Amino acid sequence: MMVPYAIHLAPLQGYTDWVYREAHARVFGGVDTYYTPFVRLEKDDFRNKELRDLAPEANASASLVPQMIAASPEEFRRIASLFHELGYRRADINLGCPFPMQARQHRGAGILPYPDEVKVLLETIFEFPEIQFSVKLRLGWDSPEEAQALLPFLNGLPLTHLTLHPRIGTQQYKGKTDLSAFSRFYDSCTLPLFYNGDIRTLPDIRSLTGRFPHLKGIMIGRGLLSSPWLATEYISDTPLTAQEKIEKLSAFHTLLLAGYSSRLEGGEHQVLDKMKTLWDYLLPDAEKRLRKKILKSSRLADYQEAVRNLIYDTSITAGQ
């Protein structure tokens, strides 16, 4: 068997918080590195939920890299200093977020059309020699040529790796990934390169690694939220049985429920609302009738019963 590529869990705001990451690492594994949803300054300060998410004591099981989003060296310094104070020695810089609210402020993918701003921002890494930085980016905001034009500069930085999502920012998450543009970037990139975007199955991973054999990693977001066993199946080269999936899903859900119940202070309805968000992505091919019962539950006891019925409906895991 060929040595597998490392699998990384992409951060998704509202989903991959510390409770989720810890439960996934403990039950499913297979992920080399987990990344936090981006940390930002809001009204010149940090949000409490992001500080809680970064707390080292809350991240004991998952190998974690915090991610930042910034528009200026001043913001960069504040966030990098926070990471350092908390004991982190690796950090990821988000140049890929397509959300208009961030992009309008020249954060995430919104900074890519402004190469001088990108260079001033990223040169701030030299002020933090004790932190190893990586960059996650898109092909551009309006054009795939934007990242390509930045590549000579990026190649000259002491980054651990780049992660490229082959869409432009204006696409958001719609339309097809542009593998031709990714290929041009791949051919000219001298840094270790990870691929991210629309990976949902084992054949998707194998197709990409076959086409781009010099990749150094695969970053998966929604595909792992949908099929949380995907990484461990790829790394072990052994599919889980339907029964193993059922047992792991049950254990995973139990840990998530316990974690959110202990963290959230708004009572049963707040916990219920949070647990329901899991089903935005989890097991999308499950029977619609069973999913509907989960989403319509108004009491936690009814929700738990609906989840048990869905998880133990073996037809949804047998063919995954």
BELZIDA-V733987 format. One record per residue. N is the residue number from 1. RES is the residue in one small letter. PSI is psi in whole degrees, -180 to 180 (NA if undefined). NEAR is the number of other ideal C-beta (glycine too) atoms within 10 Angstrom. D_CENTER is the distance of its C-alpha to the mean C-alpha in Angstrom with 2 decimals. Layout:
n=N res=RES psi=PSI near=NEAR d_center=D_CENTER
n=N res=RES psi=PSI near=NEAR d_center=D_CENTER
This chain:
n=1 res=m psi=134 near=5 d_center=27.22
n=2 res=m psi=143 near=8 d_center=25.30
n=3 res=v psi=126 near=5 d_center=22.98
n=4 res=p psi=156 near=16 d_center=19.46
n=5 res=y psi=146 near=21 d_center=16.66
n=6 res=a psi=139 near=18 d_center=14.07
n=7 res=i psi=134 near=22 d_center=10.88
n=8 res=h psi=141 near=26 d_center=7.58
n=9 res=l psi=118 near=26 d_center=4.58
n=10 res=a psi=145 near=25 d_center=1.60
n=11 res=p psi=138 near=23 d_center=2.38
n=12 res=l psi=120 near=17 d_center=5.01
n=13 res=q psi=132 near=11 d_center=8.42
n=14 res=g psi=-5 near=10 d_center=10.83
n=15 res=y psi=-54 near=17 d_center=9.04
n=16 res=t psi=56 near=22 d_center=6.94
n=17 res=d psi=-177 near=22 d_center=9.93
n=18 res=w psi=-34 near=22 d_center=12.10
n=19 res=v psi=-46 near=21 d_center=14.06
n=20 res=y psi=-47 near=24 d_center=11.40
n=21 res=r psi=-45 near=24 d_center=10.05
n=22 res=e psi=-43 near=20 d_center=13.74
n=23 res=a psi=-42 near=23 d_center=14.90
n=24 res=h psi=-45 near=26 d_center=12.61
n=25 res=a psi=-40 near=19 d_center=13.65
n=26 res=r psi=-35 near=14 d_center=17.21
n=27 res=v psi=-47 near=21 d_center=17.68
n=28 res=f psi=-47 near=22 d_center=15.76
n=29 res=g psi=-160 near=15 d_center=14.67
n=30 res=g psi=-11 near=20 d_center=14.32
n=31 res=v psi=128 near=23 d_center=11.09
n=32 res=d psi=-47 near=16 d_center=12.22
n=33 res=t psi=136 near=18 d_center=9.75
n=34 res=y psi=145 near=22 d_center=7.15
n=35 res=y psi=140 near=26 d_center=5.97
n=36 res=t psi=151 near=25 d_center=7.32
n=37 res=p psi=151 near=21 d_center=7.09
n=38 res=f psi=140 near=24 d_center=9.71
n=39 res=v psi=134 near=24 d_center=13.16
n=40 res=r psi=165 near=22 d_center=16.06
n=41 res=l psi=132 near=19 d_center=19.78
n=42 res=e psi=118 near=9 d_center=21.28
n=43 res=k psi=42 near=6 d_center=25.08
n=44 res=d psi=25 near=8 d_center=25.15
n=45 res=d psi=171 near=9 d_center=23.58
n=46 res=f psi=147 near=16 d_center=20.43
n=47 res=r psi=140 near=13 d_center=19.43
n=48 res=n psi=-38 near=8 d_center=20.32
n=49 res=k psi=-31 near=11 d_center=17.27
n=50 res=e psi=-36 near=18 d_center=15.14
n=51 res=l psi=-42 near=13 d_center=17.87
n=52 res=r psi=-38 near=12 d_center=17.81
n=53 res=d psi=-29 near=20 d_center=14.10
n=54 res=l psi=-15 near=20 d_center=14.84
n=55 res=a psi=121 near=10 d_center=18.05
n=56 res=p psi=-36 near=10 d_center=18.47
n=57 res=e psi=-20 near=6 d_center=20.52
n=58 res=a psi=-6 near=18 d_center=17.78
n=59 res=n psi=60 near=20 d_center=15.50
n=60 res=a psi=-28 near=11 d_center=18.06
n=61 res=s psi=-36 near=16 d_center=16.58
n=62 res=a psi=136 near=23 d_center=13.08
n=63 res=s psi=113 near=13 d_center=13.10
n=64 res=l psi=136 near=23 d_center=11.23
n=65 res=v psi=122 near=21 d_center=10.73
n=66 res=p psi=147 near=24 d_center=10.91
n=67 res=q psi=142 near=22 d_center=9.90
n=68 res=m psi=158 near=22 d_center=12.77
n=69 res=i psi=130 near=26 d_center=13.99
n=70 res=a psi=155 near=26 d_center=17.74
n=71 res=a psi=-16 near=19 d_center=20.63
n=72 res=s psi=159 near=17 d_center=23.30
n=73 res=p psi=-33 near=16 d_center=24.18
n=74 res=e psi=-46 near=12 d_center=25.32
n=75 res=e psi=-43 near=19 d_center=21.95
n=76 res=f psi=-48 near=24 d_center=20.37
n=77 res=r psi=-41 near=14 d_center=23.05
n=78 res=r psi=-45 near=18 d_center=22.63
n=79 res=i psi=-44 near=23 d_center=18.93
n=80 res=a psi=-38 near=25 d_center=19.36
n=81 res=s psi=-40 near=13 d_center=22.42
n=82 res=l psi=-48 near=19 d_center=20.66
n=83 res=f psi=-45 near=21 d_center=18.16
n=84 res=h psi=-43 near=14 d_center=21.28
n=85 res=e psi=-32 near=8 d_center=23.29
n=86 res=l psi=-2 near=13 d_center=20.83
n=87 res=g psi=5 near=8 d_center=21.11
n=88 res=y psi=139 near=20 d_center=17.95
n=89 res=r psi=8 near=11 d_center=18.95
n=90 res=r psi=150 near=16 d_center=15.78
n=91 res=a psi=148 near=25 d_center=13.71
n=92 res=d psi=140 near=25 d_center=11.39
n=93 res=i psi=122 near=24 d_center=12.86
n=94 res=n psi=111 near=24 d_center=11.26
n=95 res=l psi=28 near=27 d_center=13.72
n=96 res=g psi=-12 near=24 d_center=11.79
n=97 res=c psi=128 near=25 d_center=11.40
n=98 res=p psi=4 near=20 d_center=14.00
n=99 res=f psi=126 near=16 d_center=15.06
n=100 res=p psi=-36 near=13 d_center=18.83
n=101 res=m psi=-37 near=10 d_center=19.33
n=102 res=q psi=-42 near=20 d_center=17.37
n=103 res=a psi=-37 near=19 d_center=18.59
n=104 res=r psi=-26 near=9 d_center=22.16
n=105 res=q psi=15 near=16 d_center=22.06
n=106 res=h psi=39 near=19 d_center=21.02
n=107 res=r psi=160 near=23 d_center=17.53
n=108 res=g psi=-140 near=28 d_center=14.43
n=109 res=a psi=-18 near=30 d_center=15.74
n=110 res=g psi=-14 near=23 d_center=18.92
n=111 res=i psi=-14 near=27 d_center=20.16
n=112 res=l psi=-31 near=26 d_center=20.21
n=113 res=p psi=-2 near=17 d_center=23.68
n=114 res=y psi=77 near=15 d_center=25.09
n=115 res=p psi=-34 near=13 d_center=25.18
n=116 res=d psi=-38 near=7 d_center=27.45
n=117 res=e psi=-39 near=16 d_center=25.07
n=118 res=v psi=-45 near=22 d_center=22.18
n=119 res=k psi=-43 near=13 d_center=24.60
n=120 res=v psi=-41 near=13 d_center=25.85
n=121 res=l psi=-50 near=21 d_center=22.40
n=122 res=l psi=-24 near=21 d_center=21.20
n=123 res=e psi=-12 near=13 d_center=24.62
n=124 res=t psi=-19 near=18 d_center=23.98
n=125 res=i psi=-28 near=19 d_center=22.16
n=126 res=f psi=-16 near=10 d_center=25.71
n=127 res=e psi=-7 near=12 d_center=26.53
n=128 res=f psi=66 near=17 d_center=24.13
n=129 res=p psi=-17 near=8 d_center=25.26
n=130 res=e psi=-5 near=8 d_center=24.16
n=131 res=i psi=134 near=16 d_center=20.41
n=132 res=q psi=125 near=17 d_center=18.73
n=133 res=f psi=149 near=21 d_center=16.50
n=134 res=s psi=168 near=21 d_center=14.07
n=135 res=v psi=134 near=22 d_center=13.19
n=136 res=k psi=127 near=26 d_center=10.51
n=137 res=l psi=168 near=26 d_center=12.67
n=138 res=r psi=177 near=26 d_center=14.00
n=139 res=l psi=-25 near=27 d_center=17.49
n=140 res=g psi=-174 near=21 d_center=18.97
n=141 res=w psi=-52 near=22 d_center=19.69
n=142 res=d psi=-24 near=13 d_center=22.86
n=143 res=s psi=141 near=15 d_center=23.39
n=144 res=p psi=-9 near=19 d_center=21.74
n=145 res=e psi=-15 near=13 d_center=24.41
n=146 res=e psi=-48 near=22 d_center=22.85
n=147 res=a psi=-38 near=29 d_center=20.31
n=148 res=q psi=-41 near=16 d_center=23.04
n=149 res=a psi=-28 near=15 d_center=25.48
n=150 res=l psi=-14 near=20 d_center=23.30
n=151 res=l psi=-41 near=17 d_center=22.84
n=152 res=p psi=-39 near=10 d_center=26.14
n=153 res=f psi=-47 near=13 d_center=25.21
n=154 res=l psi=-42 near=21 d_center=21.73
n=155 res=n psi=-25 near=13 d_center=23.46
n=156 res=g psi=-3 near=10 d_center=25.76
n=157 res=l psi=150 near=15 d_center=23.29
n=158 res=p psi=63 near=10 d_center=22.73
n=159 res=l psi=148 near=18 d_center=18.97
n=160 res=t psi=-35 near=15 d_center=17.47
n=161 res=h psi=167 near=20 d_center=15.52
n=162 res=l psi=146 near=23 d_center=14.22
n=163 res=t psi=124 near=25 d_center=11.22
n=164 res=l psi=125 near=25 d_center=12.62
n=165 res=h psi=115 near=27 d_center=11.56
n=166 res=p psi=58 near=23 d_center=15.13
n=167 res=r psi=162 near=26 d_center=15.76
n=168 res=i psi=161 near=23 d_center=17.58
n=169 res=g psi=-38 near=27 d_center=16.65
n=170 res=t psi=-16 near=16 d_center=19.50
n=171 res=q psi=-19 near=18 d_center=18.16
n=172 res=q psi=-119 near=12 d_center=15.22
n=173 res=y psi=22 near=11 d_center=13.67
n=174 res=k psi=165 near=8 d_center=17.22
n=175 res=g psi=178 near=10 d_center=19.41
n=176 res=k psi=152 near=10 d_center=18.95
n=177 res=t psi=150 near=17 d_center=16.96
n=178 res=d psi=89 near=19 d_center=19.59
n=179 res=l psi=-24 near=17 d_center=19.99
n=180 res=s psi=-44 near=9 d_center=23.26
n=181 res=a psi=-38 near=20 d_center=21.82
n=182 res=f psi=-42 near=24 d_center=19.09
n=183 res=s psi=-40 near=13 d_center=22.08
n=184 res=r psi=-42 near=17 d_center=24.01
n=185 res=f psi=-46 near=21 d_center=21.31
n=186 res=y psi=-43 near=17 d_center=20.89
n=187 res=d psi=-27 near=9 d_center=24.68
n=188 res=s psi=-6 near=12 d_center=25.05
n=189 res=c psi=125 near=19 d_center=22.18
n=190 res=t psi=-7 near=11 d_center=23.62
n=191 res=l psi=158 near=17 d_center=20.54
n=192 res=p psi=134 near=15 d_center=18.26
n=193 res=l psi=132 near=18 d_center=15.94
n=194 res=f psi=150 near=22 d_center=12.64
n=195 res=y psi=141 near=26 d_center=12.13
n=196 res=n psi=134 near=22 d_center=9.23
n=197 res=g psi=117 near=25 d_center=10.39
n=198 res=d psi=45 near=18 d_center=12.15
n=199 res=i psi=114 near=24 d_center=12.06
n=200 res=r psi=-19 near=15 d_center=13.42
n=201 res=t psi=166 near=15 d_center=16.17
n=202 res=l psi=-43 near=14 d_center=17.73
n=203 res=p psi=-33 near=9 d_center=19.98
n=204 res=d psi=-45 near=17 d_center=17.17
n=205 res=i psi=-47 near=22 d_center=16.01
n=206 res=r psi=-35 near=13 d_center=19.69
n=207 res=s psi=-44 near=13 d_center=20.62
n=208 res=l psi=-45 near=19 d_center=18.22
n=209 res=t psi=-26 near=17 d_center=19.21
n=210 res=g psi=-40 near=8 d_center=22.78
n=211 res=r psi=-33 near=13 d_center=22.74
n=212 res=f psi=74 near=17 d_center=20.98
n=213 res=p psi=-14 near=9 d_center=22.30
n=214 res=h psi=8 near=10 d_center=21.67
n=215 res=l psi=150 near=17 d_center=17.88
n=216 res=k psi=-3 near=15 d_center=16.69
n=217 res=g psi=161 near=18 d_center=13.30
n=218 res=i psi=126 near=25 d_center=11.06
n=219 res=m psi=127 near=26 d_center=7.29
n=220 res=i psi=135 near=25 d_center=6.52
n=221 res=g psi=-88 near=22 d_center=4.68
n=222 res=r psi=-31 near=18 d_center=7.95
n=223 res=g psi=-36 near=22 d_center=10.05
n=224 res=l psi=-30 near=25 d_center=9.05
n=225 res=l psi=-32 near=22 d_center=9.41
n=226 res=s psi=-45 near=18 d_center=12.66
n=227 res=s psi=84 near=23 d_center=13.90
n=228 res=p psi=-8 near=25 d_center=12.55
n=229 res=w psi=-1 near=23 d_center=15.19
n=230 res=l psi=-45 near=25 d_center=14.07
n=231 res=a psi=-46 near=25 d_center=13.05
n=232 res=t psi=-33 near=19 d_center=16.20
n=233 res=e psi=-40 near=19 d_center=18.36
n=234 res=y psi=-47 near=23 d_center=17.47
n=235 res=i psi=-40 near=16 d_center=17.95
n=236 res=s psi=-14 near=14 d_center=21.12
n=237 res=d psi=32 near=10 d_center=22.33
n=238 res=t psi=114 near=10 d_center=23.61
n=239 res=p psi=141 near=14 d_center=22.79
n=240 res=l psi=146 near=18 d_center=22.87
n=241 res=t psi=164 near=11 d_center=25.90
n=242 res=a psi=-40 near=15 d_center=25.87
n=243 res=q psi=-39 near=11 d_center=27.23
n=244 res=e psi=-40 near=13 d_center=24.58
n=245 res=k psi=-43 near=23 d_center=21.85
n=246 res=i psi=-48 near=18 d_center=23.89
n=247 res=e psi=-42 near=14 d_center=24.38
n=248 res=k psi=-41 near=19 d_center=20.78
n=249 res=l psi=-42 near=22 d_center=19.65
n=250 res=s psi=-45 near=15 d_center=22.48
n=251 res=a psi=-41 near=14 d_center=21.67
n=252 res=f psi=-48 near=21 d_center=17.98
n=253 res=h psi=-38 near=20 d_center=19.18
n=254 res=t psi=-43 near=14 d_center=21.90
n=255 res=l psi=-42 near=17 d_center=19.70
n=256 res=l psi=-45 near=19 d_center=17.48
n=257 res=l psi=-43 near=21 d_center=20.75
n=258 res=a psi=-42 near=12 d_center=22.35
n=259 res=g psi=-47 near=19 d_center=19.55
n=260 res=y psi=-32 near=21 d_center=19.42
n=261 res=s psi=-36 near=16 d_center=23.22
n=262 res=s psi=-24 near=10 d_center=23.76
n=263 res=r psi=-39 near=16 d_center=21.47
n=264 res=l psi=137 near=17 d_center=22.37
n=265 res=e psi=6 near=7 d_center=25.92
n=266 res=g psi=12 near=10 d_center=26.66
n=267 res=g psi=-173 near=10 d_center=28.10
n=268 res=e psi=-39 near=14 d_center=27.61
n=269 res=h psi=-34 near=12 d_center=26.67
n=270 res=q psi=-42 near=14 d_center=23.75
n=271 res=v psi=-43 near=20 d_center=22.42
n=272 res=l psi=-44 near=20 d_center=23.17
n=273 res=d psi=-42 near=12 d_center=21.37
n=274 res=k psi=-44 near=20 d_center=18.17
n=275 res=m psi=-35 near=21 d_center=18.49
n=276 res=k psi=-28 near=14 d_center=19.15
n=277 res=t psi=-25 near=13 d_center=15.79
n=278 res=l psi=-34 near=20 d_center=14.43
n=279 res=w psi=5 near=16 d_center=16.67
n=280 res=d psi=-31 near=14 d_center=15.14
n=281 res=y psi=-35 near=17 d_center=13.26
n=282 res=l psi=131 near=20 d_center=14.73
n=283 res=l psi=61 near=23 d_center=17.66
n=284 res=p psi=-21 near=14 d_center=18.26
n=285 res=d psi=4 near=13 d_center=21.41
n=286 res=a psi=158 near=18 d_center=23.03
n=287 res=e psi=130 near=14 d_center=26.40
n=288 res=k psi=-36 near=8 d_center=26.31
n=289 res=r psi=-41 near=10 d_center=29.09
n=290 res=l psi=-40 near=17 d_center=27.18
n=291 res=r psi=-39 near=18 d_center=24.01
n=292 res=k psi=-38 near=11 d_center=26.37
n=293 res=k psi=-37 near=17 d_center=28.00
n=294 res=i psi=-49 near=22 d_center=24.79
n=295 res=l psi=-24 near=11 d_center=24.01
n=296 res=k psi=-2 near=11 d_center=27.67
n=297 res=s psi=135 near=18 d_center=28.14
n=298 res=s psi=-8 near=9 d_center=29.68
n=299 res=r psi=147 near=11 d_center=30.18
n=300 res=l psi=-37 near=16 d_center=27.88
n=301 res=a psi=-41 near=9 d_center=30.42
n=302 res=d psi=-39 near=14 d_center=30.38
n=303 res=y psi=-47 near=21 d_center=26.59
n=304 res=q psi=-40 near=17 d_center=26.63
n=305 res=e psi=-41 near=14 d_center=29.39
n=306 res=a psi=-39 near=19 d_center=27.63
n=307 res=v psi=-44 near=23 d_center=24.52
n=308 res=r psi=-43 near=12 d_center=26.90
n=309 res=n psi=-39 near=14 d_center=28.68
n=310 res=l psi=-47 near=22 d_center=25.60
n=311 res=i psi=-40 near=21 d_center=24.21
n=312 res=y psi=4 near=12 d_center=27.72
n=313 res=d psi=91 near=16 d_center=28.34
n=314 res=t psi=-18 near=12 d_center=28.00
n=315 res=s psi=-24 near=11 d_center=28.06
n=316 res=i psi=-18 near=21 d_center=24.40
n=317 res=t psi=-20 near=24 d_center=23.30
n=318 res=a psi=-36 near=12 d_center=26.17
n=319 res=g psi=8 near=8 d_center=25.10
n=320 res=q psi=NA near=17 d_center=21.31
